Amino acid sequence: MSFGYVVRPRADRDIDELADYITGQTNIEMGLCFLSELYDSLALVATQPEMGWHCKISHPQLKTARTIRLSERFKNYLVFYQPFQGRIEIMRVIHGSQDLDELFRKADAFDAEIHDKDPGTVLDKNREWDVPESARFAA
């Protein structure tokens, strides 16, 4: 079975904000590296949706959600996702040092709802990113 992933609008804003922050604190290469490693992680999770751990935060939209950490380089960043038949939906991407209980109590913590029947745009799990050689992580 082929899997894909959907980045919900709130998660898309998270990704933009985090990439901008990382770029501002370091350089463009590190910002691009963050994006590359994030999308590689999302593609991997899309093929193995059960690999993350069950979310332990009490919130109605997190009842069946799962969580992963990004790569070793960006291990403080968490991805919250909802597995569905044939795809996952990325709900949030955040830095783990935040007070997660407080963050998720806010009215705009998530999109209004998760649409199981209308996933929106399913992103290609094989998407390539133009990451400079100097920013690539050696395995």
C-alpha positions, 0 to 999 in steps of 0.5 A: 500500500502506498502512503502519503502525508498531508500537512495541515494549515497550522502545521504548515505555519509551524514549519514556516516559522521554525525554518525562518527562526532557524535561518535567522539564528544560524544561516540559510543552509541550516534552515534548508537542512531543517526543511530537508530533514523534516520532510525526510522524516515525514516521508518515513513516518508516512510509510510506517505510521505506527513508528511514533509514540502515542501522545500523552497530552490530554486534548480531544484532537490528540486522542489517537495522535502520535509523535516523533522527534526529528533527526538527531540534529533536530531532536528537540523538534516534535511532529504531532500526526494523525494516522489514517488509512493510506496517509498521515496528517501532520497536525503540528511541528513544534520545539519540545521545550515549550509547555505543551499542555499550555500550548495545546490549551490555546484556541488556535492550537490546531486547525478547526478539525481533522478531515478524514474524508477530505485530506487536502493536498497529499504531498509527494513523499519523494519530494526533493529539496535543494540542500547545499552540500555543506548543510547535509548530514553525513550518515 
